[in-house]
Amino acid sequence: MTFTIRNYNKNSIQKRSQRVSPLRQRMIEDMQLRSLSENTQDRYIKGVKKIACYYKRSPDKINEEEARSFFMCLIKETSLAADTIRVIFFGVKFFFKKTLGREWKIFDLIRLPQKKKLPVVLATVL
């Protein structure tokens, strides 16, 4: 299965509220209860949308093995930045753990790529 990234418009969650599924509405409410910012909410929703588009079905129908395969593909076969993968991971993790109440071991197993930091350069003062 190949992985494709689709660009989504930057509309806020509230602007799209008239066509929100009950499952997405539940996730939005769960994020609001946790006082997550609108930007974080939007990014988490997009992360869940990516796994749903990858399997072409509702995300609540995805099982743990499929989530594992999705993240293997995401980490190994894409050139996404570490921060992008991190946001997708935490969005999907929030959805399955908090919204659906699924305690999957895969979320504890996955180690996300680390940011590449530039070395500290010490300069001498003349």
C-alpha positions as CSV (number, residue, x, y, z in Angstrom):
1,M,0.0,0.0,0.0
2,T,1.4,3.4,-0.9
3,F,1.2,6.4,1.4
4,T,0.0,9.7,0.0
5,I,-0.1,13.0,1.8
6,R,-3.0,15.3,0.9
7,N,-2.9,19.0,1.6
8,Y,-5.9,20.2,3.6
9,N,-7.1,23.8,3.7
10,K,-6.4,25.8,6.8
11,N,-10.1,26.4,7.8
12,S,-10.6,26.2,11.5
13,I,-12.7,23.4,13.1
14,Q,-15.5,25.8,13.9
15,K,-15.9,26.9,10.3
16,R,-16.4,23.2,9.3
17,S,-18.7,22.4,12.2
18,Q,-21.8,22.2,10.0
19,R,-20.5,19.0,8.4
20,V,-18.8,17.3,11.4
21,S,-19.5,13.6,12.0
22,P,-20.6,12.5,15.5
23,L,-17.3,10.8,16.0
24,R,-15.3,13.9,15.0
25,Q,-17.5,16.0,17.2
26,R,-16.8,13.7,20.1
27,M,-13.1,14.0,19.5
28,I,-13.3,17.8,19.3
29,E,-15.3,17.9,22.6
30,D,-12.7,15.6,24.2
31,M,-9.9,18.0,23.1
32,Q,-11.8,21.0,24.4
33,L,-12.2,19.3,27.8
34,R,-8.4,18.9,27.8
35,S,-8.1,22.7,26.9
36,L,-6.1,22.0,23.8
37,S,-5.6,25.0,21.5
38,E,-7.6,25.3,18.3
39,N,-4.4,24.9,16.4
40,T,-3.6,21.6,18.2
41,Q,-7.2,20.4,17.7
42,D,-7.0,21.1,14.0
43,R,-3.7,19.3,13.6
44,Y,-4.9,16.3,15.6
45,I,-8.0,16.1,13.4
46,K,-5.8,16.2,10.3
47,G,-3.7,13.4,11.8
48,V,-6.7,11.2,12.2
49,K,-7.9,12.1,8.8
50,K,-4.6,10.9,7.3
51,I,-5.0,7.4,8.8
52,A,-8.6,7.3,7.7
53,C,-7.6,8.3,4.1
54,Y,-4.8,5.8,4.2
55,Y,-7.2,2.9,4.9
56,K,-10.2,4.5,3.1
57,R,-12.6,4.0,6.0
58,S,-13.8,5.4,9.2
59,P,-10.9,5.6,11.8
60,D,-12.9,3.8,14.4
61,K,-12.9,0.7,12.2
62,I,-9.1,0.5,12.2
63,N,-7.4,-2.1,14.4
64,E,-4.1,-2.0,16.2
65,E,-2.2,-3.9,13.6
66,E,-3.4,-1.5,10.9
67,A,-2.3,1.4,13.1
68,R,1.1,-0.2,13.4
69,S,1.4,-0.7,9.7
70,F,0.4,3.0,9.1
71,F,3.1,4.2,11.4
72,M,5.7,1.9,9.9
73,C,4.9,3.3,6.5
74,L,4.9,6.9,7.8
75,I,8.3,6.6,9.5
76,K,10.1,4.4,6.9
77,E,8.6,5.3,3.6
78,T,7.9,9.1,3.7
79,S,10.1,12.1,3.9
80,L,8.0,13.9,6.4
81,A,9.7,16.0,9.0
82,A,10.0,14.5,12.5
83,D,7.6,17.2,13.9
84,T,5.0,16.3,11.3
85,I,5.1,12.6,12.2
86,R,5.0,13.5,15.9
87,V,1.8,15.6,15.4
88,I,0.1,12.8,13.4
89,F,1.1,10.2,16.0
90,F,-0.2,12.2,19.0
91,G,-3.4,13.0,17.1
92,V,-4.1,9.4,16.3
93,K,-3.0,8.3,19.8
94,F,-5.4,10.9,21.4
95,F,-8.3,9.7,19.2
96,F,-7.8,6.0,20.0
97,K,-6.9,6.3,23.7
98,K,-9.1,9.2,24.8
99,T,-12.0,9.4,22.4
100,L,-12.5,5.6,21.8
101,G,-10.9,4.4,25.0
102,R,-8.7,1.8,23.3
103,E,-5.5,1.1,25.3
104,W,-3.2,-0.2,22.6
105,K,0.4,-1.4,23.3
106,I,1.5,0.0,19.9
107,F,1.4,3.6,21.3
108,D,3.9,2.7,24.0
109,L,6.1,0.8,21.5
110,I,6.6,3.4,18.8
111,R,9.6,5.6,19.2
112,L,9.3,8.7,17.1
113,P,12.1,10.2,15.1
114,Q,14.1,12.7,17.0
115,K,14.7,16.3,15.8
116,K,18.1,16.8,14.4
117,K,19.7,19.6,16.5
118,L,22.5,21.7,15.3
119,P,25.6,21.5,17.5
120,V,26.3,24.4,19.8
121,V,29.1,26.5,18.4
122,L,31.3,28.3,20.9
123,A,32.8,31.5,19.7
124,T,35.7,33.4,21.2
125,V,35.3,37.0,22.0
126,L,38.2,39.1,20.7
